[in-house]
Amino acid sequence: MEILESFGLVGLLIICFLASSLYPLGSEVFVLGFVSIGYSESAVWCVATLGNTLGALTTYAIGYFGNDYLLNKYFKTASAKIHHYQNKIQKLGFCFAFFSFLPFIGDIFALALGVYQYPFLKATFFIALGKGFRYLVLLGAFSWWQSII
């Protein structure tokens, strides 16, 4: 944590970006860590939401621009799961975008949104909304917990 602290909020942005791309990493611990060492909750919320949203949009872009060869070569498991969601993505893409914050399956949702070329602006809006909501709940719960201790 000391190394990340030396990078400041840029370090948090990088961690949240990586956590929301296809690299499995829990950003919540880092978000709470930054608040615990004195960073503003609103600044941490903004940076974490931005980093996590950009990471998910990177996964979206892989799906959007990746051809079948790329998806089948590097994302075989995800590719099989994605085809299961095709009709649902077309009708309920905003829900998939919002819930892209969910562990494990959220990355599949973001990739599927890209594969089926769900509109970029809608995807961006609902992904950011979901990511921001998650961090808002996390920080609110942490703040509440700190007040009762």
N, C-alpha and C positions, 0 to 999 in steps of 0.2 A: 504494500500500500504506500510505503514511503516513496518509492520510485514514481508511482502514479501521481502522488501528491506533488512531486517536483514538476510534473508536467501540467498540473492544475486541471482546469476544465477541458483542456485539449486532450489530456489523457483519458478523462471520462468519456469524451466524445468518441475516441478511438475504441475504447472498450465496448461502449454501447453499439457502435457500428459493427464491430466484429461479432458481438452477441446476437445481432439480428440478421447477420448474413448466414451462410451455411456452416459457420464455425460454431460448435456448441460451447457456449460460455454464459454463465449467469450474471447479468449486469446488475441485478437487484442488490447484491451484496456491495458492489462498488458504489451504487447510488446512495445507499444508506451510509456507507463509509464516508463519502464526501460530505454528507450532511453532518455526520458525527464529528468530523474534524473542523466544522465551522463554516462550510460553504453555505450560501443562501439556498433555501429550499427552492425558491423560484428559479434561480440560476441553474441549479442542478436539474430541476424538472425540464427546463427549456433545452439544455444541452443533451440530456439523456433522451428526450423525445426526438430531438433532431437526429442524433446519432443512430438511434434505433430505427427511425423512419428511413434514413438513407441506406442503412444496411438492408432493410426489407426491400427497398426499391432496387438495390443491386441484385438481389435474388430475383425480383420481378424482371429486371433487364436480362438476366441470364435466360429466363424462360421466354421472354419476348424475342430476343435476337438469336437465341440458341436454336440450332436446327435439330432434327431428330437424332442425327449422328452424335452431336455433343451431349444431348440429354441422355441418350441411351448409353453412351460410353461412361459418363461420369456420374449420372444420377439414375441408375437403373431402377432402384427401389422407388425413388420419388416419381419417376416417369410412369411406372405402372399405377401408382396411386393417383396420379394426376388425371389419367383418363377416366377414372371413376367419377371425378368431379365435373366433367365437361358441361353437362346440361345445367347443373346447379350453379356453376360459375356464371353462365350467361344470364340466369334469372336472379341470383342472389349474390352477385360478386361483391357488393358493398359489405355484406355480412362476412364473407371470407376475408376481405381486406381488413375490416375492423378487428376480427379475431386472429389476425396474423401475429398477435403478441403471444399466443398460446405456445407453450414449450413443444418442441418437436414438430407438431403438425402445422404450426404457424408458418414455418419455412416452406412447407409443401403448399400451403395456401398461396403464399406470395409467388412461388414458382408457377403454380397453376394459373394464377391471374395473368402472368406474363405469357405463358404458353398460349392461352386462349385470347390473348390480346384484349383483356378488359381495359377500358379507356384509362389512360395514364393519369389524368387529372382526378378522376373519381377514385382510382386506386390510391393515389397519393393522399387525398383528403381523408379517406376512411382508414388507411393505414396509420396516418398521423393521429387521427382521432382515437383509435384504439390504443396505440402506444402511449399517447398522452394520458388517456384515462387510466391505464394500468399504473403508470408512475404516480399519478395523482392519488389513486387509492393506496398505493404502497407508502407514499410519503405521508398521507393523512393518517394511516394506521400507525406508522412509526411515530409521528408527532403525538397521537393520542396515547400510545404506549409510554412515551417519554413523560407525558404529563401525569400518568398514574403511578409511575415508579417513584 
